[in-house]
């Protein structure tokens, strides 16, 4: 592509052309940038004074790209590299119009930085560049500005860790003082040149990590004066803020503190001097945001000093508190949150109890400020929140999210101020508002309730001074949908406290239950829904935390449940049932040994309506709209209960093989579930929810469910054959896991797991594997990916609990291994691919001496060797594919998994003395890469790194070398601009 062709292609890319033409132009330009020819046309274009700006910009970008990605194309030829150095320096010297050529100068400066970093033969690059660009100081500063940034991540370039560290020392560390003097000299020549001043400030920021901070921070330092003066000018204000923040973060407050305290004092004195700016620019959110960032950064960096000596940092603390009070843009307030958190973390320590007393009034003031920030806009009395934000959904969501962040800070305030004093702030305001009579808006009450709720985590359940007052007051608040919603959530957050104060249980429970009556109120439908959701949520936590107390409330709880189950939404019903299951768990745990019949009676009472619904579905002769949803939800409620009915330790000590709850489930529930599956199992939701219940039964009841084992196996096998849904395999894995041949001395005594049972379960699992293979082989391309995923989850259980049985059926292992490689080739779903790759890693690892899990039997060597042979036939292809996929196909997580598989192959090769196969596979991988995109020098460098690491068994180095190479290659080829 010649110069005119490049120009024409750029016009096609940016001109009024079709999408197809633009894509063709983009592809052509990208291909040109990657070509060897690009080196030849860059500098002729840049040296042509009449070349269009767009063309020059493209060529500058090409130069940067070539040096970054294609430096290897120069083949380390010293004359070529030296010519490139001179050409870049000449170009920079020729660019004397900084304002109009800034974009070009930046690109060329980055190219020069990349060249210097990779050119190990250039002995004094920084000094040489300083001398070469002495007549264009702005360009020199631009280069000095970008160099540290481009060295901040060595993965940008194909360097090893050792090479990067060496270049970092050579280029940055050893040149820091020279750069300092350049910056000092440049600052003296600024005059009225704002471009130069801004660049000097940017360079200071870039080099602060390298230049000794003591050189910058001194009373007579011209650079410090430049930073300070920059706050007075709008053009340099932001850059000065950036510099000071960087300085603040660079000063070490842990080591060499005595040496650094004077430096901190210099910066702090300036922050004190700058404080009036906060008030002067209070109406300018952009300025206040930068100041909030600056002062909060100082507070965070020095919090360990502040907590030890608050009086010396009083102005900083007051400034941060002042900025916390900014209400025009709440995002600005967020800058201060980390400071308050860091201070809380220190003040909570016994060592700083005296400082905690000093900070208490500060945190009291912060609490008052934050409560005001919690308040919804007072633009009207409407309970439609959307109206309060003028129907701006983004602002509404942003405010709601911000409130939760405030809640976290209020929790910290409560820890420092103390629960009584901190809760008194919103409670006193609440009493004052209610006592003031009419005219109080709901927003003013709701924010106080939100604050009380936020503090709950830091309130002891033994608190007895203020919480009793609050609880008594809450249940008497004026009726309003927003107030009831907020008050209900408060009650739900303090359920642990209520568990220790049972005298409040009835009153609070009555208030919560009243919330369900809003369905008959005049509230808007969305308000009713919100209250019911909150009420259900609160009731759930009451049942969970006060379950022992609520045993005496079983009948009223049942009456409530039976009255509301048919009109509230499913999620709310789900919450209630989850809570009720904890109460029943308590009741059954206390009575199952002494009175199992009574336990069953209570259980049947709560389950009766759900069981009746299932029976109705089974008997139904007509089509019902969304019946799969109805059945699924009904089954889900039973699953919630079953999860909490695991046999208690007390029952296990009786060594009774008849656990009444399990027996009832086997006799009365599972047969219904089996019928539901038989009739409605073709509906995936019904199958999934029903199988989830069965799986939960297996996990909860364990061996107590043995009488139903054959029925369970039949349902899972038939269901999978009939419907082909993955959930049947998901549950099969649980069955294989539960009834594996692991010994359990306690259970073996009264529910033995016989060899016949173990074999029966394995034969069942084997049958499921065969069925899946049949399904897969019938339609590999279109097989359901969720089904494949569930199959590999089951295989994971098989490999974990039945490895010997699996390897004894090696024909199956071979089929599954081949299938796994096919899936990796053909599937793009990342989660599934990760499962398959992990399975292959685990499978192959059984060929080594130490299997991936601890088992009580050894795998025979002949089986181990069979696994090795299986890998050995495919190792070269696997390594080549895994590394290529890591570059071209996989996401970051899968890339790591694929490398782990490759390393596992290398380890196995070493174990079986096949190191030559490992190196051959690396060589084959490198040969698979296009020679026009990566040259032999670059390939050999990677090969040598792997060879050296393998020779010392340094698999960590193997891993890091692969990662570095893949990341570099991705940037160079796949993700290249």
Buried (B, 14 or more C-beta within 10 A) or exposed (E): BEBEEBBBBBBBBEEEBEEEBBEBBEEBBEEBBBBEEBBEBBBEBBEEEEBEEEBBBBBBBBBBBBBBBBBBBBEEEEEEBEEBBEBBBEBBBBBEEBEEBBEBBBBBBBBBBBBBBBBEEBEEBBEBBBEBBEEBBBBBBBBBBBBBEBBEEBEBBBBBEEBBEEBBEBBBEEBBEEBBEBBBEBBEEBEEBEBBBBBBBBBBBBBBBBBEBEBBBBEEBBBBEBBBBBBEEEEBBBBBBBBBBBBBBBBBBEEEEEEBBEBBEBBBEBBBEBBEBBEEBEEEBEBBBBBBBBBBBBBBBBBBBBBBEBEBBBBBBBBBBBBBBBEEEBEBBBBBBBBBBBBBEBBBEEEBEEBBEBBBEBBBBBBBBBBEBBBBBEEEEEBEBEEBBEEEEEEBEBBEEBBEBBBBBBBBBBBBBBBBBBBBBBBEBBBEBBEEEEEBBBBBBBBBBBBBBBBBEBBEBEBEEBBBEBBEBBBEBEEBBBBBBBBBBBBBBBBBBBBBBEEBBEBBBEBBBBBBEBBEEEBEEEBBBBBBBBBBBBBBBBBBBBBBBBBEBBEEBBEBBEEBBEEBEBEBBBBBBBBBBBBBBBBBBBBBBEEBEEBBEBBEBBBEBBBEBBEEBBEEEEEEEEBBBBBBBBBBBBBBBBBBBBBBEEBBEEEBBEBBBBBBBBEEBBBBBBBBBEBBBEBBBBBBBBBBBBBBBBBBBBBBBBEBBEBBBEBBBBBBBBBBBBBBBBBBBBBBBBBBBEEEEEBEEEBEBEEEBBEBBBEBBBBBBEBBBEBBEEEEEEBBBBBBBBBBBBBBBBBBBBBBBBBEBBEBBEBBBEBBBEBBEEBEBBEBBBBBBBBBBBBBBBBBEEBBEEBEEEBEEEBBEBBBEBBBEBBBEBBBBBBBBBBEBBEEEBBBBBBBBBBBBBBBBBEBEBBEBBBBBBBBBBEEBEEEBBBEEBBEBBBEBBBEBBEEEEBEBBBBBBBBBBBBBBBBBEEBE
